[in-house]
Amino acid sequence: MFSSEQKSAIEAARAGWAQTRRLVVPAVEDVLYSPIPVLETGFVRAVDYMGGDSGIVQGARVSYGKGTRSTSDDRGLIRYLMRHRHTSPFELAVIKLHVRAPIFVTRQWFRHRTASINEYSARYSVLEKEFYFPRPEDIAAQSTNNKQGRADTLPPEQAAEVLDILRNDASRCYDHYLDLLNEDENGEKRDPSRPAIARELARMNLPVNIMTQFYWQINLWNLLHFLRLRADSHAQYEIRAYADAILQIVEKWAPFTYEAFTDYMRDAVLLSGPALRVLRVAMGGQDIDPATHGLSRREARELAEMFPEIAPRLVRQG
């Protein structure tokens, strides 16, 4: 995953200490700069942060210092803030992550436009010959009822054929990339008699499973929004793997916030007004046609999946 030079740089960063008067979180200090492996050759690592649970409650109370409140008071306040979506105190906590991921994952990632990002530039530097290939058990057919989802896993022999195609295409495209650059894998000029194509042009034929790197700085509230969507079971497996790794960091960084996020966002459900009315009638023991309250078939099905005990009460007329 890392060259010897990169490993030495990480070890040197972790060995250094700086005296500070700012609020720090020992659990994050212990893992700072250390990469969490994701998707074989990818990683996520925290490289800087500001604040944490104590900073959130300090901001909420607008106090001069940490204060004399008990830990239980802090936990209760954070849960109250999360439950009622008082977001400003969570925005006071900020983290910077260093991520290595396939380009097709970063294209989903960067849809979240509430962060500061700086990505490795293929206009300036040559991309490494490093690609993401799914595990055979992660290669699945297209879902017939979800245009952006997967269905059943392919049989082993078919999965092997897919992997062969992906590997061959990636290798061929990278060889052409180096040919356009007129370089070998060591960066040496191949043919002094011909020019090198500009890097910003040569990169065009590279597949989106090639690995890239970026720094991502985001406040905690926007990070939780990202995690609510990308750590969800409906998210694509590859970006979900990164979200799960980031959750490990958040749990160390702000454990009370992580707990409240789990209870009030990740594991919670949002009901519309019509769905709530249908639920109340059904729980009262009466049969009800969801359509009479404006619920579509899909909304009614989702409600029945969330509350299977009321499913027999949801009777569509006609």
C-alpha positions in Angstrom: 0.0 0.0 0.0 2.9 2.4 0.8 6.4 2.7 -0.4 9.3 2.6 2.2 9.6 6.4 1.8 5.9 6.9 2.5 6.0 4.6 5.5 8.9 6.5 6.9 7.0 9.8 6.5 4.0 8.4 8.4 6.2 7.0 11.2 8.0 10.4 11.5 4.7 12.2 11.6 3.4 9.9 14.3 6.6 10.2 16.3 6.4 14.0 16.5 4.6 15.8 19.3 3.6 19.4 19.7 2.6 21.1 22.9 -0.8 22.7 22.7 -3.5 24.3 24.8 -6.3 23.4 22.5 -8.8 20.7 23.2 -7.5 17.3 22.0 -9.1 13.8 21.9 -6.6 11.1 23.1 -8.3 8.4 21.1 -7.8 10.3 17.9 -4.2 11.2 18.8 -3.5 7.5 19.1 -4.5 6.8 15.5 -3.6 10.1 13.8 -1.9 9.6 10.5 -2.4 5.8 10.6 -4.2 4.5 7.6 -7.3 2.2 7.8 -7.1 -0.2 4.8 -10.1 -0.1 2.5 -10.7 -2.2 -0.7 -7.3 -3.9 -0.6 -5.2 -0.9 -1.9 -7.2 2.0 -0.7 -7.2 3.7 2.7 -8.6 6.4 4.9 -6.6 8.2 7.6 -7.2 11.2 9.8 -4.4 13.8 9.5 -5.8 16.7 11.4 -8.9 17.6 13.5 -10.4 20.4 15.6 -12.8 19.9 18.5 -14.8 16.8 19.5 -17.6 16.1 21.9 -16.3 18.6 24.5 -15.9 21.3 21.8 -19.5 20.7 20.7 -21.0 21.1 24.1 -18.7 24.1 24.8 -20.1 25.7 21.6 -23.6 24.9 22.5 -23.3 26.5 25.9 -21.0 29.3 24.7 -18.9 28.8 27.8 -15.4 30.1 28.4 -13.8 26.7 29.1 -14.6 23.0 29.4 -16.9 23.8 32.4 -17.9 21.8 35.4 -20.7 19.8 33.8 -20.6 16.1 34.2 -20.0 13.6 31.4 -23.7 12.5 31.6 -24.7 16.2 31.1 -22.5 16.4 28.0 -24.0 13.2 26.6 -27.5 14.3 27.3 -26.9 17.7 25.6 -25.5 16.1 22.5 -28.4 13.7 22.2 -30.8 16.7 22.6 -29.0 18.6 19.9 -29.0 15.6 17.5 -32.6 14.7 18.2 -33.8 18.3 17.5 -31.4 18.9 14.6 -29.6 21.8 16.2 -26.7 21.6 13.8 -24.5 24.6 14.5 -22.6 23.2 17.5 -21.6 20.1 15.4 -20.3 22.4 12.6 -17.7 23.7 15.0 -15.9 20.3 14.9 -13.8 19.8 11.8 -11.7 16.9 10.5 -9.2 16.4 7.6 -8.9 13.0 6.0 -6.4 11.7 3.5 -8.1 9.1 1.2 -6.9 6.8 -1.5 -9.8 5.4 -3.6 -10.8 4.5 -7.1 -11.9 7.4 -9.3 -15.4 6.0 -9.7 -15.8 6.1 -5.9 -14.5 9.7 -5.7 -17.1 10.8 -8.4 -19.8 9.7 -6.0 -17.9 11.2 -3.0 -17.5 14.6 -4.5 -21.2 14.9 -5.0 -21.2 16.0 -1.4 -20.2 19.6 -2.0 -19.9 20.7 1.6 -16.2 20.0 2.1 -12.8 21.4 1.0 -11.0 19.0 -1.4 -7.6 18.8 -3.0 -7.1 15.8 -5.3 -4.0 14.3 -6.9 -3.5 16.1 -10.2 -2.9 13.9 -13.3 -2.2 17.1 -15.2 0.9 17.6 -13.0 1.9 14.0 -12.1 1.8 10.5 -13.5 -0.8 8.2 -12.0 0.5 5.0 -10.4 -0.4 1.6 -12.0 -2.8 0.7 -9.2 -6.4 -0.3 -9.9 -9.3 -1.5 -7.9 -10.8 -4.9 -8.8 -13.8 -6.3 -6.9 -13.7 -9.5 -5.1 -15.5 -12.4 -7.0 -18.2 -12.4 -4.3 -18.9 -8.7 -5.0 -19.5 -9.2 -8.7 -23.3 -9.2 -9.2 -25.9 -8.9 -12.0 -27.9 -5.7 -12.6 -30.9 -5.4 -10.3 -34.2 -5.5 -12.3 -36.1 -3.2 -9.9 -33.3 -0.8 -8.9 -31.5 0.9 -11.8 -28.5 1.8 -9.6 -28.2 -1.4 -7.6 -27.0 -5.0 -7.8 -28.9 -8.3 -7.7 -27.5 -11.8 -7.1 -23.8 -12.6 -7.1 -22.6 -14.2 -10.3 -21.4 -17.8 -10.4 -17.6 -18.2 -9.8 -16.8 -18.9 -13.4 -18.7 -15.9 -14.7 -17.2 -13.7 -12.0 -13.7 -14.9 -13.1 -14.5 -13.8 -16.7 -15.5 -10.4 -15.5 -12.3 -10.0 -13.5 -10.2 -11.1 -16.5 -11.9 -8.4 -18.7 -11.4 -5.7 -16.0 -7.7 -6.6 -15.5 -6.9 -6.9 -19.2 -8.6 -3.6 -20.0 -6.8 -1.8 -17.1 -3.4 -3.2 -18.1 -3.9 -2.3 -21.7 -5.1 1.2 -21.0 -2.2 1.9 -18.6 0.3 0.6 -21.2 -1.2 3.0 -23.7 -1.1 5.8 -21.1 2.7 5.3 -20.7 3.1 5.1 -24.4 1.4 8.4 -24.9 3.6 9.9 -22.1 6.6 8.3 -23.8 7.7 6.9 -20.4 8.4 3.5 -18.9 7.1 2.6 -15.4 10.3 4.1 -13.9 9.6 7.5 -15.5 12.4 7.1 -18.0 12.0 8.4 -21.6 11.2 5.5 -24.0 12.0 7.1 -27.3 14.0 10.3 -27.4 13.0 10.8 -31.0 9.4 11.4 -30.4 7.5 13.9 -28.2 5.6 13.0 -25.0 1.8 13.8 -25.2 0.7 16.3 -22.5 -0.3 14.6 -19.3 -3.6 16.3 -19.3 -4.4 14.5 -22.6 -2.7 11.2 -22.0 -4.9 10.5 -18.9 -8.1 10.5 -21.0 -8.1 6.8 -21.8 -7.6 5.6 -18.2 -10.4 3.6 -16.6 -12.3 4.9 -13.6 -11.1 2.0 -11.4 -7.6 3.5 -11.3 -6.7 4.8 -7.8 -6.4 8.5 -6.9 -5.8 10.3 -3.7 -7.2 13.4 -2.1 -7.4 15.4 1.1 -10.9 16.1 2.4 -11.7 18.6 5.1 -15.3 18.7 6.4 -17.2 19.8 9.5 -18.8 17.1 11.7 -22.4 17.8 10.8 -21.8 17.6 7.0 -19.7 14.5 7.6 -22.6 12.9 9.5 -24.9 13.7 6.5 -22.4 12.0 4.2 -22.2 8.9 6.5 -26.0 8.7 6.8 -26.2 8.3 3.0 -23.0 6.4 2.2 -22.9 4.0 5.2 -26.5 3.0 4.4 -27.2 -0.5 3.1 -28.6 1.0 -0.2 -25.3 2.7 -1.0 -22.8 1.1 -3.4 -20.6 -1.4 -1.6 -17.3 0.3 -2.6 -18.2 3.8 -1.1 -19.9 2.1 1.8 -16.6 0.4 2.7 -15.0 3.9 3.0 -17.9 5.3 5.0 -17.6 2.3 7.4 -13.9 3.1 7.9 -14.7 6.8 8.6 -17.3 5.7 11.1 -14.4 4.1 13.1 -12.7 7.4 13.2 -15.8 9.3 14.2 -16.5 6.9 17.0 -13.0 7.6 18.5 -13.2 11.4 17.8 -16.7 12.1 19.2 -18.1 9.0 20.9 -21.3 10.8 22.3 -22.0 12.2 18.9 -21.4 8.9 17.2 -23.9 7.3 19.6 -26.5 10.0 19.0 -26.0 9.8 15.3 -26.6 6.0 15.4 -29.7 6.4 17.4 -31.3 9.4 15.8 -30.0 9.4 12.2 -28.4 6.1 10.9 -30.8 3.7 12.6 -33.8 6.0 12.6 -36.6 6.3 10.1 -38.4 9.3 8.7 -42.2 9.2 8.3 -44.2 11.5 6.2 -47.4 13.0 7.6 -49.6 10.6 5.5 -47.6 7.6 6.5 -47.9 8.6 10.2 -51.7 8.9 9.9 -51.9 5.5 8.2 -49.7 3.9 10.9 -51.9 5.3 13.7 -55.0 3.9 12.1 -53.4 0.5 11.4 -52.0 0.3 15.0 -55.5 1.0 16.3 -56.6 -2.3 14.8 -58.4 -1.0 11.7 -57.8 -2.0 8.1 -56.9 1.0 5.9 -56.3 1.7 2.3 -53.0 3.7 2.2 -54.1 5.4 -1.1 -56.8 7.2 0.8 -54.0 9.2 2.5 -52.1 9.7 -0.6 -49.5 7.0 -0.2 -48.1 5.5 -3.4 -47.7 1.7 -3.7 -44.0 2.1 -3.1 -44.5 4.2 0.0 -47.1 1.7 1.4 -44.7 -1.2 0.7 -41.8 0.7 2.5 -44.1 1.4 5.5 -45.1 -2.3 5.6 -41.4 -3.3 5.5 -40.6 -0.9 8.4 -43.6 -2.1 10.5 -44.4 -5.7 9.4 -46.9 -6.1 12.2 -49.3 -3.7 10.5 -48.8 -5.1 7.0 -52.0 -7.2 7.1 -54.0 -4.0 7.9 -52.8 -2.2 4.8 -55.5 -3.2 2.3 -55.6 -1.4 -1.1 -59.0 -1.1 -2.6 -59.5 -1.7 -6.3 
